[in-house]
């Protein structure tokens, strides 16, 4: 996970394929939300969801029932 964040934070998207997506999400959120507290709140929901995907769901197909995976 750290390598993905490092790639997004340092504009080195070549070190992890997911870095570009993480940067795009972060940049879009910060462009759309001006209030820092609201940005943090919404961002944490998104980042928590991405962490859950990275830890539990990377190999799951979108057609599978995700409710009973973990």
C-alpha positions in Angstrom: 0.0 0.0 0.0 2.8 2.4 0.8 4.3 2.2 -2.7 0.9 3.2 -4.2 0.7 6.2 -1.9 4.4 7.1 -2.5 3.8 7.0 -6.3 0.7 9.3 -6.0 2.4 11.7 -3.6 5.6 12.0 -5.6 4.2 12.0 -9.1 6.0 8.7 -9.7 3.0 6.8 -11.1 5.4 4.4 -12.8 6.2 2.7 -9.5 2.7 1.3 -8.9 -0.1 1.1 -11.5 -2.6 2.2 -8.9 -0.8 5.5 -8.1 -2.4 7.3 -11.0 -5.9 6.4 -9.8 -5.2 7.4 -6.2 -3.8 10.7 -7.4 -6.9 11.3 -9.6 -9.2 10.6 -6.7 -7.3 12.9 -4.4 -7.0 15.7 -6.9 -10.7 15.5 -7.8 -11.8 15.5 -4.2 -9.6 18.5 -3.4 -10.9 20.4 -6.5 -14.5 19.7 -5.6 -14.4 20.3 -1.9 -13.1 23.5 -0.4 -13.7 22.9 3.3 -10.7 21.0 4.7 -12.8 19.1 7.3 -15.3 18.0 4.8 -12.5 17.0 2.4 -10.9 14.9 5.2 -14.2 13.3 6.1 -15.1 12.3 2.5 -11.5 11.4 1.6 -11.2 9.0 4.6 -14.4 7.2 3.4 -12.8 6.8 -0.1 -9.4 5.8 1.2 -10.9 3.3 3.6 -12.8 1.7 0.8 -9.6 1.5 -1.4 -7.7 -0.1 1.5 -10.5 -2.7 1.9 -10.3 -3.4 -1.8 -6.5 -3.7 -1.6 -6.6 -6.0 1.4 -9.5 -8.2 0.6 -11.0 -7.7 -2.8 -8.3 -7.4 -5.5 -9.1 -10.8 -7.0 -12.8 -10.6 -6.8 -14.9 -10.2 -10.0 -17.5 -7.4 -10.1 -20.3 -10.0 -10.6 -19.5 -11.8 -7.3 -21.5 -11.3 -4.1 -19.2 -9.1 -2.0 -21.3 -9.1 1.1 -19.9 -12.4 2.5 -16.3 -12.2 1.5 -14.8 -11.4 4.9 
